Amino acid sequence: MISTDIAVIGAGPGGISAAIVLAQGGKDVTVIDQAQFPREKYCGDGLTASAIKSLDKLGLDTTQIKSWTPINRAILSSPKSSIATLGLSKGLMATATRYDLDSALVNLAKTKGIKVFEGCKFKGVLDPKSSSKIILDVENLGQINCNYVIGADGMWSPTRKAFGVFEQQGYLGDWHAFRQYFSNVSQDPNELWVFFEPEILPGYAWSFPVGEGKANVGFGIKRKSGQRSGEMKKTWNTLLERSGIKQVLGKDAKACSVLRAWPIPTRITTTKLFAKDGKVLFVGDAARAGDAMTGEGIAQALTTGHLAAMSILESEKHRSLLAHEIYYNAVRRYLGTGHSLTMVISKLLQSPTGADLAVRGAGKPYISKRFSHWLFEDYPKTLVDIPRLWKQPK
Ligand SMILES: Cc1cc2nc3c(=O)[nH]c(=O)nc-3n(C[C@H](O)[C@H](O)[C@H](O)COP(=O)(O)OP(=O)(O)OC[C@H]3O[C@@H](n4cnc5c(N)ncnc54)[C@H](O)[C@@H]3O)c2cc1C
């Protein structure tokens, strides 16, 4: 049996962020993941300023990541063919394939002395109601005995299930997103495109360059209750035939991977963030932390991982405070208001007229700079409600 202070289940961005902050706080941390890294994660590979800053704080050297691509221009296309071009300053947006990024994070954790066991699937917990130490049952490893667990195991989170924290029956996520890689694209290698197409609003399609003439192309859609993936997938061929998207990819573009899809959970303000009196904290997709307007979740996974780790460290320092109470308050403060606001904006983007107005507004010279800092999370999302930020300078 392995004994450790904290077991982290899942070595994606949420799990590794938590593990590194805990190790920096002097804790003995053990991370397990069912996958061997590098591994694929179905994702758009887009990293906002918030994600880039978090990666930097963790100490990740992004120059070592093969597909790391700084983005210096974002072009938004509306359902009524309006175009907004946003010039992006350094550090506002980048892309990197999750194949490269996640394995770089796992390697970084290992260099910091964290034990990471790959190919080790969490199977369950022995006696989940017991008040003493937590014992996890892990394939290819045996048992792990620990004081705390960080559940960072994504949308389907086996950790939530094992500790009896369920969503409503049949929960399939709030967004569903599809992505496919294309090679030989003619798109500028440092320019990303977002297409608001009428049938997927308030969702959108994207083409994000990932180096070597390749692009990550996909679309995200708000899931209607009970809607199946196959039904949504039918939209893909129609989208690829749209003249705007076709033109951006260019005539020589070729699909070089299979189309893949995965759900995105975006309900952090209403979901339960912990189990077992705060001895188990959920982060990232397991905490349903994705952005309600964009479906983005890497920055949110890194942030919740950091907050969960800090909550454990703080609660151990001040014994009167429980980790899950600190975590709940921190999540409210850092993500809660922004989440409520993006839900409202997402409603505005539901109609072609609303999406067109948003794109045209974003393209106005005096708005575009502030808008891009807001959209790509250089400012907290809540800053949208500070009117002076958006006023035209006299
Ligand atoms: C198509 C698509 C496009 C997206 N595009 C973007 C984007 O451009 N930018 C962005 O920021 N976000 C995007 N997202 C969202 C983003 O991918 C997720 O929000 C993010 O990966 C969440 O990170 P995480 O660490 O919580 O979980 P994950 O990255 O899902 O990691 C969970 C880990 O847990 C492991 N695991 C699962 N079960 C077990 C088990 N039983 N035992 C051990 N390990 C286990 C998995 O192997 C995995 O490594 C997109 C999502 C989709 C589906």
The ligand as an SDF file (V2000), in Angstrom:
LIG
                    3D

 53 58  0  0  0  0  0  0  0  0999 V2000
  -13.7450   19.5590  -28.5490 C   0  0  0  0  0  0  0  0  0  0  0  0
  -13.3900   20.3840  -27.3450 C   0  0  0  0  0  0  0  0  0  0  0  0
  -12.7250   21.5840  -27.5340 C   0  0  0  0  0  0  0  0  0  0  0  0
  -12.2980   22.3220  -26.4120 C   0  0  0  0  0  0  0  0  0  0  0  0
  -11.5490   23.4310  -26.6440 N   0  0  0  0  0  0  0  0  0  0  0  0
  -11.0110   24.0930  -25.6070 C   0  0  0  0  0  0  0  0  0  0  0  0
  -10.1020   25.1630  -25.8400 C   0  0  0  0  0  0  0  0  0  0  0  0
   -9.7530   25.4920  -26.9830 O   0  0  0  0  0  0  0  0  0  0  0  0
   -9.5980   25.8080  -24.7690 N   0  0  0  0  0  0  0  0  0  0  0  0
   -9.9390   25.4550  -23.4930 C   0  0  0  0  0  0  0  0  0  0  0  0
   -9.4680   26.0950  -22.5470 O   0  0  0  0  0  0  0  0  0  0  0  0
  -10.7740   24.4150  -23.2530 N   0  0  0  0  0  0  0  0  0  0  0  0
  -11.3080   23.7140  -24.2650 C   0  0  0  0  0  0  0  0  0  0  0  0
  -12.0950   22.6240  -24.0230 N   0  0  0  0  0  0  0  0  0  0  0  0
  -12.3700   22.2140  -22.6240 C   0  0  0  0  0  0  0  0  0  0  0  0
  -11.1440   21.5340  -22.0180 C   0  0  0  0  0  0  0  0  0  0  0  0
  -10.6880   20.5080  -22.8660 O   0  0  0  0  0  0  0  0  0  0  0  0
  -11.4730   20.9350  -20.6220 C   0  0  0  0  0  0  0  0  0  0  0  0
  -12.2560   21.8310  -19.9040 O   0  0  0  0  0  0  0  0  0  0  0  0
  -10.1730   20.6260  -19.8490 C   0  0  0  0  0  0  0  0  0  0  0  0
   -9.4660   19.6030  -20.4880 O   0  0  0  0  0  0  0  0  0  0  0  0
  -10.4720   20.2040  -18.4120 C   0  0  0  0  0  0  0  0  0  0  0  0
   -9.2670   19.8140  -17.7870 O   0  0  0  0  0  0  0  0  0  0  0  0
   -9.2670   18.7930  -16.5510 P   0  0  0  0  0  0  0  0  0  0  0  0
   -7.8760   18.7450  -16.0320 O   0  0  0  0  0  0  0  0  0  0  0  0
  -10.3640   19.1190  -15.6380 O   0  0  0  0  0  0  0  0  0  0  0  0
   -9.6890   17.3900  -17.1770 O   0  0  0  0  0  0  0  0  0  0  0  0
   -9.0550   16.5290  -18.3350 P   0  0  0  0  0  0  0  0  0  0  0  0
   -8.1750   17.3430  -19.1870 O   0  0  0  0  0  0  0  0  0  0  0  0
  -10.2170   15.8430  -18.9660 O   0  0  0  0  0  0  0  0  0  0  0  0
   -8.1620   15.4440  -17.5910 O   0  0  0  0  0  0  0  0  0  0  0  0
   -8.7690   14.4210  -16.8290 C   0  0  0  0  0  0  0  0  0  0  0  0
   -7.7620   13.3040  -16.6540 C   0  0  0  0  0  0  0  0  0  0  0  0
   -8.3620   12.3130  -15.7990 O   0  0  0  0  0  0  0  0  0  0  0  0
   -7.9770   11.0320  -16.2470 C   0  0  0  0  0  0  0  0  0  0  0  0
   -8.9340   10.0370  -15.7460 N   0  0  0  0  0  0  0  0  0  0  0  0
  -10.2540    9.9010  -16.0710 C   0  0  0  0  0  0  0  0  0  0  0  0
  -10.7760    8.8440  -15.4110 N   0  0  0  0  0  0  0  0  0  0  0  0
   -9.7710    8.3060  -14.6570 C   0  0  0  0  0  0  0  0  0  0  0  0
   -9.6860    7.1890  -13.7700 C   0  0  0  0  0  0  0  0  0  0  0  0
  -10.7280    6.3690  -13.5160 N   0  0  0  0  0  0  0  0  0  0  0  0
   -8.5100    6.9350  -13.1750 N   0  0  0  0  0  0  0  0  0  0  0  0
   -7.4090    7.7120  -13.4230 C   0  0  0  0  0  0  0  0  0  0  0  0
   -7.4400    8.7670  -14.2670 N   0  0  0  0  0  0  0  0  0  0  0  0
   -8.6030    9.0580  -14.8770 C   0  0  0  0  0  0  0  0  0  0  0  0
   -7.9770   11.1680  -17.7680 C   0  0  0  0  0  0  0  0  0  0  0  0
   -7.1810   10.1760  -18.3810 O   0  0  0  0  0  0  0  0  0  0  0  0
   -7.4280   12.5920  -17.9580 C   0  0  0  0  0  0  0  0  0  0  0  0
   -6.0300   12.5940  -18.1670 O   0  0  0  0  0  0  0  0  0  0  0  0
  -12.5800   21.8770  -25.1080 C   0  0  0  0  0  0  0  0  0  0  0  0
  -13.2800   20.6820  -24.9140 C   0  0  0  0  0  0  0  0  0  0  0  0
  -13.6940   19.9400  -26.0260 C   0  0  0  0  0  0  0  0  0  0  0  0
  -14.4400   18.6670  -25.8140 C   0  0  0  0  0  0  0  0  0  0  0  0
  1  2  1  0
  2  3  1  0
  2 52  2  0
  3  4  2  0
  4  5  1  0
  4 50  1  0
  5  6  2  0
  6  7  1  0
  6 13  1  0
  7  8  2  0
  7  9  1  0
  9 10  1  0
 10 11  2  0
 10 12  1  0
 12 13  2  0
 13 14  1  0
 14 15  1  0
 14 50  1  0
 15 16  1  0
 16 17  1  0
 16 18  1  0
 18 19  1  0
 18 20  1  0
 20 21  1  0
 20 22  1  0
 22 23  1  0
 23 24  1  0
 24 25  2  0
 24 26  1  0
 24 27  1  0
 27 28  1  0
 28 29  2  0
 28 30  1  0
 28 31  1  0
 31 32  1  0
 32 33  1  0
 33 34  1  0
 33 48  1  0
 34 35  1  0
 35 36  1  0
 35 46  1  0
 36 37  1  0
 36 45  1  0
 37 38  2  0
 38 39  1  0
 39 40  1  0
 39 45  2  0
 40 41  1  0
 40 42  2  0
 42 43  1  0
 43 44  2  0
 44 45  1  0
 46 47  1  0
 46 48  1  0
 48 49  1  0
 50 51  2  0
 51 52  1  0
 52 53  1  0
M  END
$$$$
